[in-house]
Amino acid sequence: MNNTIVHPTYSKPDLSFLNRSTPPLSNTTLRPRLFEKYDDAIISLVAPVVAYWAYSLYFHIIDMNKLYEQYRIHPSEEVAKRNKVGRLEVFLEVLWQHTIQTVFGLILYHYEELPKTGMENYNMWRFKTMFVPKELCNSELINKVIYYGYTYYAFSFLKIFVGFLLIDTWQYWLHRLMHTSKTLYKLFHSRHHRLYVPYAYGALYNNPVEGFLLDTLGTGIAMIVTKLSPREQIILFTFATLKTVDDHCGYALPYDPFQWLFPNNAVYHDIHHQPWGIKSNFAQPFFIFWDKLTKTEYKGYVEYRLQQRRVTIDKYKEFLAKREQERLSRIEDMKKKAI
């Protein structure tokens, strides 16, 4: 019996097309869909809406059952006491916002070409001719970086990251304008600030005009400028949606990936919702570089975060003591009934 082990061999990709002076030929076909019945572009419109309500439901369950009171930014009774709008109105307004963004997306979808495959070599060649200096054109290392970066989605994530920066820039300056202009604030942005104590599904509670300009149009511009494919759109739109919900969730959870990956988090944005912090922390939803560059970051941020954690722990202790007292009362009642 022959026990010789045959190791698989891997052929190196032919990257000679990247060194040519003329573009490689392309044989394009329609890209297969992620889901057979629906175009990827339709999924990019549906996925953020589903993600918004699913993630909001997660936090709503936490709210209603008081599961993580020790990590709550504000005591639960402040939601009803300080907010100037009821939950039902917030719910209906967000549904309206989702309707607007979906209709806008369908309009763009009508004019978009269906995604195709077969242009990969041409796209890599075009990238090299546009961005690589002539002195480095014959570099085998450059060719490999382009090929593997494109093949293993590094370029896709780079485009998405640029999309993050574009969204942050658009939202910072428009958001700040809404605060510096008394007219714009009164007409549009004041509605969002009826929520002094934010909660998850209130993230997109806006005046419809502001919601369209700030969120829908801003993200659409980022999509167009970076030329995102429908699948890249799914990632950008869904991730941005989850991040926005998390920023308004009302909790400083220790293992929340959004809150330790990004400096712009639930506590950072909560400051902006307070009367004393409303003229600061305009940056959203990912980074805070515009706040730092323009000196609009709230100066007492670290102190505020520690204070909120301390207050919350005190409230949680009260909550635990109350629950323990209720438990002891039930035991006492059972003893009396047994007698």
VEXDREN-2710 file (C-alpha; in Angstrom, 1 decimal):
% VEXDREN-2710
k/r/px/py/pz
1/MET/0.0/0.0/0.0
2/ASN/1.4/3.4/-1.0
3/ASN/1.3/5.8/2.0
4/THR/2.9/8.7/0.2
5/ILE/1.3/12.0/1.1
6/VAL/0.6/14.2/-1.8
7/HIS/0.7/17.9/-0.9
8/PRO/-1.5/20.2/-2.9
9/THR/0.2/22.6/-5.2
10/TYR/-0.9/26.2/-5.7
11/SER/-0.2/28.0/-8.9
12/LYS/0.8/31.6/-8.6
13/PRO/-1.7/34.0/-10.3
14/ASP/-0.6/35.5/-13.6
15/LEU/-0.3/39.2/-12.9
16/SER/1.3/40.2/-16.2
17/PHE/-1.9/42.0/-17.2
18/LEU/-1.1/44.7/-14.6
19/ASN/2.2/45.6/-16.4
20/ARG/0.5/46.1/-19.8
21/SER/0.1/49.5/-21.3
22/THR/-3.4/48.6/-22.6
23/PRO/-6.3/47.5/-20.5
24/PRO/-7.0/43.7/-20.3
25/LEU/-10.1/42.4/-22.1
26/SER/-13.2/41.9/-20.0
27/ASN/-16.0/39.4/-20.4
28/THR/-18.8/40.6/-18.2
29/THR/-21.8/38.7/-16.9
30/LEU/-24.4/39.5/-14.3
31/ARG/-23.2/38.9/-10.7
32/PRO/-25.1/36.1/-9.0
33/ARG/-27.4/37.4/-6.2
34/LEU/-26.9/36.7/-2.5
35/PHE/-30.5/35.7/-2.4
36/GLU/-31.9/34.2/-5.6
37/LYS/-35.3/36.1/-5.5
38/TYR/-34.0/39.6/-4.6
39/ASP/-31.4/41.9/-6.1
40/ASP/-28.5/42.8/-3.8
41/ALA/-29.5/46.4/-4.1
42/ILE/-32.9/45.6/-2.6
43/ILE/-31.2/43.8/0.3
44/SER/-29.2/46.9/0.9
45/LEU/-32.4/48.8/1.5
46/VAL/-34.1/46.2/3.6
47/ALA/-31.1/45.1/5.8
48/PRO/-30.7/48.4/7.6
49/VAL/-34.4/48.7/8.5
50/VAL/-34.4/45.1/9.9
51/ALA/-31.2/45.7/11.8
52/TYR/-32.5/49.0/13.3
53/TRP/-35.6/47.3/14.7
54/ALA/-33.9/44.1/15.8
55/TYR/-31.2/45.9/17.6
56/SER/-33.7/48.4/19.1
57/LEU/-35.8/45.5/20.3
58/TYR/-32.8/44.0/22.1
59/PHE/-32.3/47.2/24.0
60/HIS/-36.0/47.6/24.6
61/ILE/-36.1/44.2/26.2
62/ILE/-33.2/45.2/28.4
63/ASP/-35.1/48.4/29.3
64/MET/-38.4/46.8/30.2
65/ASN/-36.8/44.0/32.2
66/LYS/-34.2/46.2/33.9
67/LEU/-31.5/43.7/33.0
68/TYR/-28.4/45.9/33.1
69/GLU/-29.3/48.7/35.4
70/GLN/-25.7/49.0/36.6
71/TYR/-24.7/50.1/33.1
72/ARG/-27.6/52.4/32.4
73/ILE/-26.4/56.0/31.8
74/HIS/-29.5/57.6/33.3
75/PRO/-31.9/56.2/35.9
76/SER/-34.9/54.6/34.2
77/GLU/-37.5/57.0/35.7
78/GLU/-35.8/59.9/33.9
79/VAL/-37.0/58.6/30.5
80/ALA/-40.7/59.4/31.4
81/LYS/-39.8/62.5/33.5
82/ARG/-37.4/64.4/31.3
83/ASN/-38.4/63.4/27.7
84/LYS/-40.9/65.7/25.9
85/VAL/-42.3/63.1/23.6
86/GLY/-44.0/59.7/24.1
87/ARG/-42.7/56.4/22.8
88/LEU/-45.6/55.9/20.4
89/GLU/-44.9/59.2/18.6
90/VAL/-41.2/58.3/18.4
91/PHE/-42.1/54.9/17.0
92/LEU/-44.4/56.3/14.3
93/GLU/-41.9/59.0/13.3
94/VAL/-39.1/56.5/12.8
95/LEU/-41.4/54.4/10.6
96/TRP/-42.0/57.5/8.5
97/GLN/-38.2/58.1/8.3
98/HIS/-37.6/54.5/7.1
99/THR/-40.3/54.9/4.5
100/ILE/-38.6/58.1/3.1
101/GLN/-35.2/56.5/3.0
102/THR/-36.5/53.3/1.3
103/VAL/-38.4/55.3/-1.4
104/PHE/-35.2/57.4/-2.0
105/GLY/-33.2/54.1/-2.3
106/LEU/-35.7/52.7/-4.7
107/ILE/-35.4/55.8/-6.9
108/LEU/-31.6/55.4/-7.0
109/TYR/-32.0/51.7/-7.6
110/HIS/-34.1/52.4/-10.7
111/TYR/-31.1/54.2/-12.3
112/GLU/-28.4/51.9/-11.2
113/GLU/-27.0/49.2/-13.5
114/LEU/-27.2/45.6/-12.3
115/PRO/-23.9/44.5/-10.7
116/LYS/-21.6/42.6/-13.0
117/THR/-18.6/40.3/-12.7
118/GLY/-15.7/39.9/-15.2
119/MET/-14.3/43.4/-14.8
120/GLU/-12.0/42.5/-11.9
121/ASN/-8.7/42.5/-14.0
122/TYR/-9.7/45.7/-15.7
123/ASN/-10.5/47.4/-12.3
124/MET/-7.1/46.3/-10.9
125/TRP/-5.3/47.5/-14.0
126/ARG/-7.2/50.9/-13.9
127/PHE/-6.4/51.3/-10.2
128/LYS/-2.7/50.8/-10.8
129/THR/-2.5/53.2/-13.7
130/MET/-4.3/55.9/-11.8
131/PHE/-2.6/55.7/-8.4
132/VAL/0.8/54.0/-8.7
133/PRO/3.7/56.2/-9.7
134/LYS/5.6/55.2/-12.9
135/GLU/8.7/54.5/-10.9
136/LEU/6.9/51.6/-9.1
137/CYS/5.0/50.2/-12.0
138/ASN/7.3/47.2/-12.5
139/SER/7.3/46.3/-8.9
140/GLU/6.1/42.7/-8.3
141/LEU/5.3/43.6/-4.7
142/ILE/2.9/46.4/-5.8
143/ASN/1.2/44.0/-8.2
144/LYS/0.7/41.4/-5.4
145/VAL/-0.7/44.1/-3.0
146/ILE/-3.2/45.2/-5.7
147/TYR/-4.2/41.7/-6.6
148/TYR/-4.6/40.3/-3.1
149/GLY/-6.1/43.5/-1.8
150/TYR/-8.7/43.4/-4.5
151/THR/-9.3/39.6/-4.3
152/TYR/-9.6/39.5/-0.5
153/TYR/-11.8/42.6/-0.1
154/ALA/-9.2/44.9/1.4
155/PHE/-10.2/47.5/-1.2
156/SER/-13.8/47.0/-0.3
157/PHE/-13.2/47.7/3.3
158/LEU/-11.0/50.7/2.4
159/LYS/-14.0/52.1/0.4
160/ILE/-16.3/51.5/3.3
161/PHE/-13.9/53.3/5.7
162/VAL/-13.7/56.3/3.3
163/GLY/-17.5/56.1/3.4
164/PHE/-17.3/56.4/7.2
165/LEU/-15.2/59.5/6.9
166/LEU/-17.6/61.1/4.4
167/ILE/-20.6/60.4/6.5
168/ASP/-18.9/61.8/9.6
169/THR/-17.9/65.0/7.7
170/TRP/-21.4/65.5/6.2
171/GLN/-23.2/64.9/9.4
172/TYR/-20.8/67.0/11.6
173/TRP/-21.2/70.2/9.6
174/LEU/-24.9/69.8/8.9
175/HIS/-25.6/68.9/12.5
176/ARG/-23.5/71.9/13.7
177/LEU/-25.3/74.2/11.3
178/MET/-28.7/73.0/12.8
179/HIS/-27.4/74.2/16.1
180/THR/-25.8/77.5/15.1
181/SER/-28.9/78.6/13.1
182/LYS/-31.8/79.3/15.4
183/THR/-34.2/79.1/12.5
184/LEU/-33.0/75.6/11.4
185/TYR/-32.9/74.4/15.0
186/LYS/-36.5/75.6/15.7
187/LEU/-37.9/74.3/12.4
188/PHE/-36.1/71.0/12.2
189/HIS/-33.5/69.8/14.8
190/SER/-35.4/70.7/18.0
191/ARG/-37.6/67.7/17.4
192/HIS/-34.7/65.3/18.0
193/HIS/-33.8/67.1/21.2
194/ARG/-37.1/66.4/22.8
195/LEU/-35.3/63.2/23.9
196/TYR/-33.1/64.4/26.7
197/VAL/-32.7/60.8/27.8
198/PRO/-32.2/58.9/24.5
199/TYR/-33.2/55.3/24.0
200/ALA/-32.4/52.9/21.1
201/TYR/-35.3/53.2/18.7
202/GLY/-35.4/57.0/19.2
203/ALA/-32.1/57.2/17.2
204/LEU/-33.8/58.3/14.0
205/TYR/-36.5/60.4/15.7
206/ASN/-36.1/63.5/13.5
207/ASN/-38.0/66.0/11.6
208/PRO/-38.5/64.2/8.2
209/VAL/-36.6/67.0/6.3
210/GLU/-33.7/66.8/8.7
211/GLY/-33.8/63.0/8.6
212/PHE/-33.6/63.0/4.8
213/LEU/-30.8/65.6/4.6
214/LEU/-28.7/64.3/7.6
215/ASP/-29.0/60.5/7.3
216/THR/-30.5/59.4/4.0
217/LEU/-28.8/62.0/1.7
218/GLY/-25.5/61.9/3.6
219/THR/-25.2/58.2/3.3
220/GLY/-26.3/58.3/-0.3
221/ILE/-23.5/60.8/-1.2
222/ALA/-20.9/58.6/0.5
223/MET/-22.2/55.6/-1.5
224/ILE/-22.0/57.5/-4.8
225/VAL/-18.6/59.1/-4.2
226/THR/-17.0/55.8/-3.1
227/LYS/-18.8/53.8/-5.9
228/LEU/-19.9/51.1/-3.5
229/SER/-21.2/47.9/-4.9
230/PRO/-24.6/46.7/-3.6
231/ARG/-22.9/44.2/-1.3
232/GLU/-20.6/47.0/0.0
233/GLN/-23.7/49.1/0.5
234/ILE/-25.3/46.4/2.6
235/ILE/-22.3/46.5/5.0
236/LEU/-22.0/50.3/5.1
237/PHE/-25.7/50.9/5.6
238/THR/-26.3/48.2/8.1
239/PHE/-23.2/48.9/10.1
240/ALA/-24.0/52.7/10.2
241/THR/-27.5/51.9/11.3
242/LEU/-26.4/49.6/14.2
243/LYS/-23.9/52.2/15.3
244/THR/-26.5/55.0/15.4
245/VAL/-28.9/52.8/17.4
246/ASP/-26.1/52.0/19.8
247/ASP/-25.2/55.7/20.2
248/HIS/-28.7/56.3/21.5
249/CYS/-29.2/53.1/23.5
250/GLY/-28.8/54.7/26.9
251/TYR/-26.3/52.1/28.2
252/ALA/-22.5/52.1/28.7
253/LEU/-22.1/48.3/28.2
254/PRO/-18.5/47.1/28.9
255/TYR/-18.4/44.5/26.1
256/ASP/-20.3/46.4/23.5
257/PRO/-17.9/46.4/20.4
258/PHE/-19.3/49.7/19.1
259/GLN/-18.4/51.4/22.4
260/TRP/-14.9/50.2/22.7
261/LEU/-14.0/50.4/18.9
262/PHE/-15.2/54.0/18.5
263/PRO/-14.6/57.0/20.7
264/ASN/-18.0/58.4/19.6
265/ASN/-20.2/56.2/21.7
266/ALA/-23.4/56.2/23.8
267/VAL/-22.0/58.4/26.6
268/TYR/-20.2/60.7/24.2
269/HIS/-23.5/61.4/22.3
270/ASP/-25.6/61.5/25.5
271/ILE/-23.7/64.6/26.5
272/HIS/-25.0/66.3/23.4
273/HIS/-28.6/65.5/24.5
274/GLN/-28.2/67.3/27.8
275/PRO/-29.0/71.0/28.2
276/TRP/-25.5/71.8/29.4
277/GLY/-23.8/69.8/26.6
278/ILE/-26.0/70.7/23.6
279/LYS/-23.4/73.1/22.1
280/SER/-20.8/70.4/22.1
281/ASN/-20.1/66.9/20.8
282/PHE/-21.7/67.4/17.3
283/ALA/-19.7/64.6/15.7
284/GLN/-21.6/61.5/14.7
285/PRO/-21.8/58.6/14.2
286/PHE/-18.2/57.1/14.1
287/PHE/-15.3/59.3/15.0
288/ILE/-14.7/62.6/16.9
289/PHE/-11.9/64.1/14.9
290/TRP/-14.1/67.1/13.7
291/ASP/-15.0/67.9/17.3
292/LYS/-11.3/67.8/18.3
293/LEU/-10.2/69.9/15.2
294/THR/-12.9/72.5/15.8
295/LYS/-12.7/72.4/19.6
296/THR/-16.4/71.5/20.1
297/GLU/-15.7/68.4/22.2
298/TYR/-17.2/68.7/25.7
299/LYS/-14.3/69.4/28.0
300/GLY/-15.6/67.5/31.0
301/TYR/-16.2/64.3/29.1
302/VAL/-14.1/62.0/31.3
303/GLU/-15.5/63.4/34.5
304/TYR/-19.1/63.1/33.2
305/ARG/-18.6/59.5/32.2
306/LEU/-17.3/58.6/35.7
307/GLN/-20.1/60.5/37.4
308/GLN/-22.8/58.8/35.3
309/ARG/-21.3/55.4/36.2
310/ARG/-21.2/56.3/39.9
311/VAL/-24.8/57.5/39.9
312/THR/-25.9/54.4/38.0
313/ILE/-24.3/52.1/40.4
314/ASP/-26.0/53.9/43.3
315/LYS/-29.3/53.5/41.6
316/TYR/-28.6/49.9/40.9
317/LYS/-27.9/49.3/44.6
318/GLU/-31.3/50.8/45.3
319/PHE/-32.9/48.6/42.7
320/LEU/-31.3/45.5/44.2
321/ALA/-32.3/46.5/47.7
322/LYS/-35.9/47.0/46.5
323/ARG/-35.9/43.6/44.8
324/GLU/-34.5/41.9/48.0
325/GLN/-37.2/43.6/50.1
326/GLU/-39.9/42.4/47.7
327/ARG/-38.5/38.9/47.9
328/LEU/-38.5/39.0/51.7
329/SER/-42.0/40.4/51.8
330/ARG/-43.2/37.5/49.6
331/ILE/-41.6/35.0/51.9
332/GLU/-43.2/36.6/54.9
333/ASP/-46.6/36.6/53.2
334/MET/-46.2/32.9/52.4
335/LYS/-45.4/32.1/56.1
336/LYS/-48.5/34.0/57.2
337/LYS/-50.7/32.1/54.8
338/ALA/-49.2/28.8/55.9
339/ILE/-50.2/29.6/59.5
END
